[in-house]
Amino acid sequence: MKQLAVIILLCLFTKTGNCQAVAIQAERTKMLLACMDNPITIAVENTPCRDLVLTCDNGKVVKGESSCSYFINDPESGNAIITVKMKTKSGLKTIVESKF
């Protein structure tokens, strides 16, 4: 009987969350190379590419020719964290941070 009560309480008080699928692909390798243009492609579920903002803590982000393509220029040796943000009415919302 206790188990049934616990299951019912868990079902009543569960919290559902929203998640969004994000893909970040370094087109040449799975790492960013120093002193080179590193092409990156971003895809976010249910979000047009024009609403995305890409930042990187190690290197300069340059917009590519297509709407979802970017280049990371001149990263220094070590890790880089690429952050994907989405433009909303209230400002920028961070969707994901990925380490390369």
N, C-alpha and C positions, 0 to 999 in steps of 0.2 A: 504494500500500500504506500509506503514511504517513497519507493522508487517512482511510482505513478505520480505522486504529488510533486516530486522534484522535476520530472519530465514535463508536467503541465506548467509548472512555474517557469522553467527554462523556455518553453515555447511562448509563453506570454510576455516575457521580458527580454527577448532577443532583439538586438538592434541590427538592422540591415545597413550595409554601407554601399556607397557607390564607388565603382572603380572604372578606370578608363585605360584601354590598351594603348601602349606607346611603344614605338619601335625606333631605335636610334642605330644606324648602321654606318660604320666607317667603311667606305667602299673599297679601299685598297687592302687594308689589314685590320686586325682587331686592336691595333694600337695607333697612336698618333706619332708621326715621325717628325723629328726636329728639322728645322730649316726647309720644310716642304709645305706645299698646299695639301691639306688632308681633306678630301671630299667626304661630307657627312650627309646622309639622307634621313629625314625625320618623317614619321607618320604617326598621327594621333587619331584615334577612333572618334568619329562624329565631330571633328574640328577641322575647318578649312585651313590650309597652310598659311593663308594670309593673316590668320589670327594668332600665329605662333611667333614667339620671340625666343631666340637661342642665345645663351651666354656661355662663356667658358672662362674658368679661373686661370688657365694656363695657355695663353695664345689669343689671337685676335679672330673674331668671327666675321666672315664676309659672306653676304648673300650670293648664292649661285644663280645660274641661268633659269632653272625651273623653280617653281614656287616652294618646293619642299627641300631644296638642296642648299647646302652651305659649305663653306671651306673654313677650316681652322688653320690659320697661318702662324708660322713661327712658334710652335710650342717649345718650351724649354724641356730639358730632360726631367723625368719624374711623371707623376700622375696628373691627369687633367679631369676636372669635374665639369661635365656638360649639363647645363640646366635648361629644361624646356619649360617655358611659361606660356600661358594663354591669355590673350586680351579679353577682359570682361568689362561690363559697364562700371564696375567698382575699381578697376585697375588691373594689374597683372596678377595672375594666380599661378603659382608654381605647380606644375603637373608631375615632373619627375626630375631627379638628378641621377646621372649615370657617370660612373668612374671609368676612365680609359687609361 
